[in-house]
Amino acid sequence: MSEIKVNKITPKQNCTQVTLGDSGDTFVIPSGVTITNNGTQTGFGRTGTVNWDTTAKTASFTAVSGNGYFVNTTSGAITVTLPATPSAGDIVAVADYANTFATNNLTVANNGSPINGLAFDYESSTNGISLTFVYVDGTRGWKNVNDGTTNATGLSDFIVATGGTITCCGDYKIHTFTGPGTFTVISAGTPAGSTTVDYLVVAGGGSATFAGGGGAGGYRESSGAASGCYTASPLGACVSALPVSVTGYPVTVGAGGAGTAKPNSAAGTPGNNGSNSIFSTITSTGGGWGGVASPTIPEANSGNSGGSGGGGGAERSPGSNFGLCGSAGNTPPVNPPQGNSGGKGSFEQATHTAGGGGGGAGGAGSNSPGGCSPQPLTPGGAGGPGVGTAINPSPSYGTPGPSGPLRYFAGGGRGGTNNSSPACDQAGSVGGGGAGNTVGPGNGTNGTTNTGGGAGGGGQFTGTNTSGGSGIVIIRYKFQ
């Protein structure tokens, strides 16, 4: 190893560089580089250090390369915007001045360049953290090369995601899908923030003709413990939230079963099930269609199974067993059950028949009760009730319940009749189930949109019959 010792170096006139040492031992100072007599230098690029600004920042600002900043978020969240059009070697540092980043977060805005290879803004919620960012290149962008805690990763401690209609409730973000879309996770978070999402997945409800009510779409929900301990339905009591990773999760929102024209042969289609709703590993099954009072399609009188089963059609003659039972719910089976079975239809006399109620998430559809005073009036069975949740407090989704702030989903459709009266209640069920027809030929009402409610049954066949309500998918997580 060679060693050079000099007291003073004077360059030749008009030279742009000074060479130190003998041949083979070269130390070149490029043009534009300055070495002062106090030992400082410029022009070599950063060496991993910054010049700290000791006046704490209390409002959002744009950083300058080469500087470090103490950021005081005592009074509110602050955004530090990284330099625009950075060059390799640019460096910026920040530090939590008052240990308040967990209360009021620091956001480091990327200003058009990636952070650790991802196009997102870094959010820090760790008290006392200090961070150093160095710009590398256009692919990786700003790299976090040093931090003051062991759990700082350069990514947000909380889940960051896009997709659906996004609303906030305190520290929790809610993504609501009323149609198909993608829940795209940009940052999967850390245990110090959030790593799992709560969910509600409701399928489309089943259709109805004459006279059984359509079954509600399958209802599946997590407990809410991961995102604010909101009031969940009883079906979510013991169900864990879902872990997520950095990827796109396709979301399917099931349509309600479409109403059909009068079935007129054994080959006819008496009804349609609702379609499935899907998020990640969770599939809720569409509701079953309501049973038909039709001697030409005897196998259709009990309706069809599904998330909740359709109500039985009606017995067309004593002892015929047409419509004797509604169809099964929770098909295919999951735990907790996603729905319940439909109720049984009834017979009074040849022209006085009524269907059973479609099953709902909160209970089975009711049997048609037979005669309603004064005889011989025959109401349809009530649809099984839906269940309530506060996963999204917006009144735009679900239906009101008996009391309180919960919103209800997945109610079964009421059975229809051709011989009833206002004295015989034919209202729909809580959770969007359709109402049943009351007197003579006519349809019930459709299930409510984006509730998964089953369609209400009709009184004899007429035109195109009623459709089930479409489903919904709601995803909720802690974001700060």
Protein Blocks (a to p, Z undefined) as FASTA:
>chain_A
ZZdddfbdcddehiabdcedjehiacdddehiacdfkopaehjapehiacddfbdcfbdc
dddehiacdddfkloccdddddehiaehiacddddfkopmmmmccdddekhpaeehiacd
dddfbehiacddddfbfmnmpadfbdcbfkbgoiafbdcdeedjdddehjaccdddfbdc
ddddfbgbjfklcfcdcddddddddddddfbdcddddddddehlmnopaacdfklmmacc
ddddddddddddddddddddddfbfkbcfbdcdddddehjbccddddddddddfklmmlm
nopadfbdcddfbdfbghklpokbccdehiacddddfbdcddddddfbfmlccddddddf
kbccdddebjadddddddddddddddddfkbmcfkgojddfedjbdcehiacddddfbdc
fklccbdcehhiacddfbhcdddddddehklpacdddehjehjadddddddddddddfZZ
